[in-house]
Amino acid sequence: MKRLFLEISSGQGPEECELLVAKLMVRLTSELRREVRFREVALNGNREKSLVKSVLFELEGEGAAVSVAPWLGTIQWIAASPFRPHHKRRNWYAGIRLFEAEPELAFDPNDVEFSASRSSGPGGQHVNTSNTRIQAFHRPTGQCAVAGEERSQLRNRELALARLAAKVATRGSAGSARLGLEAWRAHRELERGKPVRVFREDEL
């Protein structure tokens, strides 16, 4: 039986879009809790501050794909910025995508080798001068995944492992949507302008 994964992403948007992702996590898992079991695979962001760049769930339950179908696509939130009171922009977007994967290979974290290197992206002096970027290598398949956006090596290790597990899950699934690296790049390509759902102010 195919495994289902759902991603909610801010599409590299500002903090308001990350807040929208956090709100959608709560709304979706609460509204569909009777039909769908959401198992969180990976979260990129700050849960405590309700700022989430992207989150990946594995879905379980009969009819899970049908239940989440009305939510798939771009979500628009029309609201004043809670972070920038005088900001004129009032339209914020997030994307929800569904991915299928064949359960071809059991994933064992003991089969993974980790290596660290210096992060080159934004994040301040600590990130740039420490070996916080993590590469995870899956020995049985030769698959690799990388994470370097977080400040701590431990958090990047967790993200890299989750991304690698997703890549291994989709190995060899010709003709189906790929999860792995493609899923994590998808948030960069979020399409604006054609929302499947629109919420205003406190509706979320």
Secondary structure, 3 states (H helix, E strand, C coil): CCEEEEEEECCCCCHHHHHHHHHHHHHHHHHCCCCCEEEEEEEEEECCCCEEEEEEEEEECCCHHHHHHHHCEEEEEECCCCCCCCCCCCEEEEEEEEEEECCCCCCCHHHEEEEEECCCCCCCHHHHHCCCEEEEEECCCCEEEEECCCCCHHHHHHHHHHHHHHHHHCCCCCCCCCCHHHHHHHHHHCCCCCEEEEEEHHHC
